[in-house]
Amino acid sequence: PDIKSFTFKSFDFACTSTPKIANMNQSLKGDIDADFKPFSNELNLTILEKAIEESKSQVPVSDKEKEATIACASAMKCDS
């Protein structure tokens, strides 16, 4: 329930920059610019699996849907 914020100026949107990821379910509040980490498939999977587990009573997600979500994030490419 805590309000989190970040600024776009803290990100490099060049195609050559490393994408970043943040777990919005962490107990953080206020400016979370420094809490973004370099994107990795492993970190993405960890965050996704925890989100699926924590919300399974309200939003069931099948293994097929989980795999599709992982594949989608891995397939995104920057097109300059």
N, C-alpha and C positions, 0 to 999 in steps of 0.2 A: 503493500500500500504506500510505501514511501515514494515521493516524487524524485525521479532521476532526470538529469538533463545532460546534454553534450552539445558541443559547438561544431559546426561543419568546418570551421577554420583549423580544427585540430586534425583533420584528415587530408591526405594527399590523394586526389582523385585521378592522378596520372595512371595510364595503363601499366606502367612499369612498377608502380608501388605495390606493396603487399597489402592484400585485403585484411580488414580487421573484424573481430567478432567480440561480442559481449554477452554474458549470461544475464539477462534482465531479471532473473529470479533471485539474484544475489541480494543479500541484505545491505544494499547501498542506498545512499540518498544524496541529493545535490548533484554537483558536477562529477560525472563519471568518465570524462575524457581519458584519464590515465588508466582506467580499468578495461579498456579495449585491448585485446591481445591479437597477435598475428593469427589469421585464419589458418586452420589446419583441418583436414578431414577427421582426424582423431578428436580434436576438441569439439567440432561440430557434432559428431556422433555422441560424445559424452553429454553435451547439453541437450540434444534431442532426446536421448534415451531417458534422461532424468525428467524432462518435461512430459514425455509420454507416460512415464510411471506415475508422476504426481497428479496427472489429470485424467487417468484412465477411467475413473468412475463417471466423469462428465463427458469426456470426448474419447471414445475408443478409436485407436489407430492400429490398423492391421500391420503385419510385418511387410506386406507388399507396399503399403502406403509409406512406411518408414523408409524402406529401401528407395522408393521413388523420390522422397524428399532429399535423401543423402545424395542420390545420383544427380538431382537437379542442381544442388549447391556445388557439387564437384564439376559440373559441366559448364558453369557460367564462365564466360571469357570476356575480356575487355576488347572492344572493337573501336580502335581509334580511327 
